[in-house]
Amino acid sequence: MKIFVFDLDGTILQDTHNIHPANVEAIEKLMRIGKEIVFASGRMLPSIVKLLRRYFQKDFPLIAYNGSVVWLPEAGKVLDVKIDPATARAVVEFLRKAEMHRQAYIDDKLVVEEENEFAKAYSDHSQIELTVVSDLAREVGEKGATKLLAIDDPVKLDSIIGELRATFKGLSIFKSFANYLDFVPSQVDKGEALKLIARCNNWDLKDAVAFGDNDNDIPLLKAVGFKVAVANGTQALKEVADVIVEENTKGGPGIFILDMLQRGLIG
């Protein structure tokens, strides 16, 4: 194993949104022996950067917005795919009519039109300030969006996801948490983003291992040679995985890596 790819929330992050100490220790040891590290998240790019700089004195290749953005330390953004303005506006208007919280990611800013409990909780979770506008539909209608997100009761989201997918066929629409519904361009996902990073760095992904917890990590795991799900992951992800490790709250990925290192199975 030469390349290690980590999802963040629900995988190496505890439910407190801090990286579990076992995962920090494992990643630091991998860095010391020269392994390549990639982080792949649905989070905004600035949120990922801010989080990782709390723990590591190094920049890493990053996959943000579930694959819409790829950032490399030596090159900056090498992929930046957006939802077109007309589609983004239609989604926001649909969610507004359905009385669901909606937010947009525009030029690496978190943009909302209602500073409600959902927006404030997400801002705290991501450690990114809110940008409040009077009309989110107009805003995305002018600029497009890297990603859109609806936040609501899981049952309500489940009841409407079929209609959304039928209406917006050019988008990939999926849950990243039980109460989060993500909208990204259909041509992007974490797996395709990782393949781009591999091409840029001349990596063979057969030598890669990826860790995830949710359905949006399925393309990521399918792109690598060894696939790991955490015990708190979705059933669909577990069915793809080669190994299931302990849950995120117990530092499952880190414990697995540290054990492999101790046994000399990671050279």
C-alpha positions as CSV (number, residue, x, y, z in Angstrom):
1,M,0.0,0.0,0.0
2,K,1.5,3.3,-1.1
3,I,-1.5,5.6,-1.2
4,F,-4.0,6.2,1.6
5,V,-7.3,8.0,0.9
6,F,-9.5,9.2,3.8
7,D,-13.0,10.5,3.9
8,L,-13.5,12.9,6.8
9,D,-16.9,13.1,8.4
10,G,-18.1,9.8,9.8
11,T,-14.8,8.1,8.9
12,I,-11.7,9.7,10.5
13,L,-13.7,12.4,12.3
14,Q,-15.4,11.7,15.5
15,D,-19.0,12.9,15.9
16,T,-17.5,16.0,17.7
17,H,-15.9,16.8,14.3
18,N,-12.4,16.3,15.6
19,I,-10.0,13.7,14.1
20,H,-9.8,10.7,16.4
21,P,-6.3,10.5,18.1
22,A,-5.7,7.1,16.6
23,N,-6.2,8.4,13.1
24,V,-3.9,11.3,13.7
25,E,-1.2,8.9,15.0
26,A,-1.6,6.6,12.0
27,I,-1.5,9.4,9.4
28,E,1.6,10.9,11.0
29,K,3.3,7.5,10.9
30,L,2.3,7.0,7.3
31,M,3.8,10.5,6.5
32,R,7.0,9.6,8.2
33,I,7.5,6.5,6.0
34,G,6.8,8.4,2.8
35,K,3.2,7.2,2.0
36,E,1.0,9.4,-0.1
37,I,-2.1,10.8,1.7
38,V,-5.3,12.1,0.1
39,F,-8.4,13.5,1.8
40,A,-11.7,13.2,0.1
41,S,-14.8,15.0,1.4
42,G,-18.1,16.6,0.6
43,R,-17.0,19.6,2.6
44,M,-16.0,22.9,1.1
45,L,-12.3,23.3,0.2
46,P,-11.7,26.0,2.8
47,S,-13.3,23.8,5.5
48,I,-11.0,20.9,4.7
49,V,-7.9,23.1,4.7
50,K,-8.8,24.7,8.0
51,L,-9.5,21.3,9.6
52,L,-6.3,19.6,8.4
53,R,-4.1,22.5,9.4
54,R,-5.1,22.0,13.0
55,Y,-3.4,18.6,12.9
56,F,-0.7,18.4,10.3
57,Q,2.1,20.7,9.1
58,K,1.7,19.7,5.5
59,D,-0.5,20.3,2.5
60,F,-2.2,17.2,0.9
61,P,-4.0,16.5,-2.4
62,L,-7.6,17.3,-1.6
63,I,-11.0,16.2,-3.1
64,A,-13.7,18.7,-2.1
65,Y,-17.4,19.1,-2.7
66,N,-17.8,15.3,-3.3
67,G,-15.5,15.5,-6.3
68,S,-16.4,18.8,-7.9
69,V,-13.1,20.3,-6.9
70,V,-9.6,18.7,-6.9
71,W,-6.8,20.7,-5.3
72,L,-3.1,19.8,-5.5
73,P,-0.4,21.5,-3.3
74,E,1.9,22.2,-6.2
75,A,-0.8,23.3,-8.7
76,G,-3.9,24.6,-6.9
77,K,-7.3,23.7,-8.3
78,V,-6.9,21.2,-11.2
79,L,-10.7,20.5,-11.3
80,D,-13.5,23.0,-10.6
81,V,-16.8,21.8,-12.0
82,K,-20.0,23.8,-11.3
83,I,-23.7,23.3,-11.6
84,D,-24.9,25.6,-14.4
85,P,-26.8,28.8,-13.3
86,A,-30.1,27.8,-14.8
87,T,-30.1,24.4,-13.1
88,A,-28.9,25.8,-9.8
89,R,-31.6,28.4,-9.8
90,A,-34.3,25.7,-10.5
91,V,-33.1,23.5,-7.7
92,V,-33.1,26.4,-5.2
93,E,-36.6,27.4,-6.3
94,F,-37.7,23.7,-5.9
95,L,-36.3,23.5,-2.4
96,R,-37.8,26.8,-1.4
97,K,-41.2,25.7,-2.5
98,A,-40.8,22.5,-0.6
99,E,-39.9,24.6,2.5
100,M,-36.5,22.9,2.9
101,H,-33.3,24.6,4.1
102,R,-31.1,25.2,1.0
103,Q,-27.6,26.5,0.7
104,A,-25.1,27.0,-2.1
105,Y,-21.3,26.9,-2.4
106,I,-20.2,29.7,-4.6
107,D,-16.6,30.6,-5.1
108,D,-15.7,28.7,-1.9
109,K,-18.3,30.7,0.1
110,L,-21.2,29.2,2.1
111,V,-24.2,31.2,0.9
112,V,-27.7,31.1,2.4
113,E,-30.8,33.2,2.3
114,E,-32.0,32.3,5.7
115,E,-29.7,32.4,8.8
116,N,-31.7,29.7,10.5
117,E,-30.8,26.8,12.9
118,F,-29.7,24.6,10.0
119,A,-27.4,27.2,8.5
120,K,-25.9,28.1,11.9
121,A,-25.3,24.4,12.8
122,Y,-23.6,23.8,9.4
123,S,-21.5,26.9,9.8
124,D,-20.3,25.6,13.2
125,H,-19.7,22.1,11.8
126,S,-17.7,23.4,8.9
127,Q,-16.0,26.3,10.7
128,I,-16.9,28.5,7.8
129,E,-18.8,31.9,8.1
130,L,-22.1,32.3,6.5
131,T,-22.6,34.7,3.5
132,V,-26.3,35.8,3.7
133,V,-28.0,37.0,0.6
134,S,-31.6,38.2,0.0
135,D,-32.3,35.9,-2.9
136,L,-30.3,32.6,-3.2
137,A,-32.1,31.7,-6.4
138,R,-31.0,34.9,-8.1
139,E,-27.4,34.5,-6.7
140,V,-26.9,31.0,-8.1
141,G,-28.8,32.1,-11.3
142,E,-26.0,34.6,-11.9
143,K,-23.0,32.5,-10.8
144,G,-23.9,28.9,-10.7
145,A,-22.8,26.8,-7.8
146,T,-20.0,24.3,-7.0
147,K,-22.5,22.3,-4.9
148,L,-26.0,22.8,-3.4
149,L,-27.2,21.3,-0.2
150,A,-30.6,20.7,1.4
151,I,-30.9,20.1,5.1
152,D,-34.1,18.7,6.6
153,D,-35.7,15.8,8.5
154,P,-34.4,12.5,7.0
155,V,-37.9,11.2,6.3
156,K,-38.8,14.4,4.4
157,L,-35.7,14.2,2.3
158,D,-36.4,10.5,1.5
159,S,-39.9,11.4,0.4
160,I,-38.7,13.9,-2.2
161,I,-35.4,12.5,-3.5
162,G,-37.1,10.5,-6.2
163,E,-38.9,13.5,-7.6
164,L,-35.7,15.5,-7.5
165,R,-33.7,12.9,-9.4
166,A,-36.4,12.7,-12.0
167,T,-36.5,16.4,-12.4
168,F,-32.8,17.2,-12.4
169,K,-31.3,14.4,-14.4
170,G,-28.0,16.3,-15.0
171,L,-27.2,16.2,-11.3
172,S,-26.1,13.5,-8.9
173,I,-28.3,13.8,-5.8
174,F,-27.5,11.7,-2.7
175,K,-27.3,11.8,1.0
176,S,-24.0,12.6,2.7
177,F,-25.6,12.5,6.2
178,A,-29.1,11.3,7.1
179,N,-30.3,14.9,7.1
180,Y,-28.1,16.3,4.3
181,L,-29.0,16.0,0.6
182,D,-26.2,16.9,-1.8
183,F,-26.5,18.1,-5.4
184,V,-23.4,18.0,-7.6
185,P,-22.9,17.7,-11.4
186,S,-23.5,14.1,-12.5
187,Q,-20.1,13.7,-14.1
188,V,-18.2,14.1,-10.8
189,D,-17.7,11.9,-7.8
190,K,-14.9,11.1,-5.4
191,G,-13.7,8.2,-7.5
192,E,-13.3,10.2,-10.7
193,A,-11.5,12.9,-8.7
194,L,-9.1,10.4,-7.3
195,K,-8.3,9.1,-10.7
196,L,-7.5,12.6,-11.8
197,I,-5.0,13.0,-8.9
198,A,-3.5,9.6,-9.8
199,R,-3.0,10.7,-13.4
200,C,-1.4,14.0,-12.3
201,N,1.0,12.1,-10.0
202,N,1.5,9.0,-12.1
203,W,0.1,6.8,-9.3
204,D,-1.3,3.2,-9.7
205,L,-4.5,3.1,-7.7
206,K,-4.1,-0.7,-7.3
207,D,-1.6,0.4,-4.6
208,A,-4.2,2.6,-2.9
209,V,-6.5,2.0,0.1
210,A,-9.5,4.1,0.8
211,F,-11.6,4.6,3.9
212,G,-15.3,5.7,3.9
213,D,-18.6,5.6,5.6
214,N,-21.4,6.7,3.2
215,D,-22.9,6.0,-0.2
216,N,-21.0,8.9,-1.7
217,D,-17.8,7.0,-0.8
218,I,-18.7,4.0,-3.0
219,P,-17.1,5.4,-6.2
220,L,-14.0,6.2,-4.1
221,L,-13.7,2.7,-2.8
222,K,-14.3,1.2,-6.2
223,A,-11.4,3.3,-7.6
224,V,-8.7,1.7,-5.4
225,G,-7.1,-1.7,-4.8
226,F,-8.2,-2.1,-1.2
227,K,-11.5,-0.9,0.2
228,V,-12.3,-0.2,3.9
229,A,-15.6,0.8,5.4
230,V,-16.1,1.9,9.0
231,A,-18.7,-0.1,11.1
232,N,-21.0,2.9,11.2
233,G,-21.0,3.0,7.4
234,T,-24.0,2.4,5.2
235,Q,-24.9,-1.1,4.2
236,A,-24.3,-0.3,0.5
237,L,-20.8,0.8,1.3
238,K,-20.1,-2.2,3.4
239,E,-21.1,-4.5,0.5
240,V,-18.3,-2.9,-1.6
241,A,-15.6,-3.0,1.1
242,D,-12.9,-5.6,1.5
243,V,-12.7,-4.9,5.3
244,I,-14.9,-3.3,7.9
245,V,-13.1,-1.7,10.7
246,E,-14.3,-0.2,14.0
247,E,-16.6,2.8,13.9
248,N,-15.5,6.4,13.6
249,T,-16.0,7.2,17.3
250,K,-13.4,4.5,18.1
251,G,-10.8,5.5,15.6
252,G,-11.4,2.5,13.4
253,P,-9.2,3.5,10.4
254,G,-6.3,4.5,12.6
255,I,-6.4,1.4,14.7
256,F,-6.5,-0.7,11.5
257,I,-3.4,1.1,10.0
258,L,-1.4,1.0,13.3
259,D,-2.0,-2.7,13.6
260,M,-0.9,-3.3,10.0
261,L,2.2,-1.2,10.6
262,Q,3.0,-3.1,13.7
263,R,2.7,-6.4,11.9
264,G,4.9,-5.2,9.1
265,L,2.1,-5.4,6.5
266,I,2.6,-1.8,5.3
267,G,6.1,-1.5,3.8
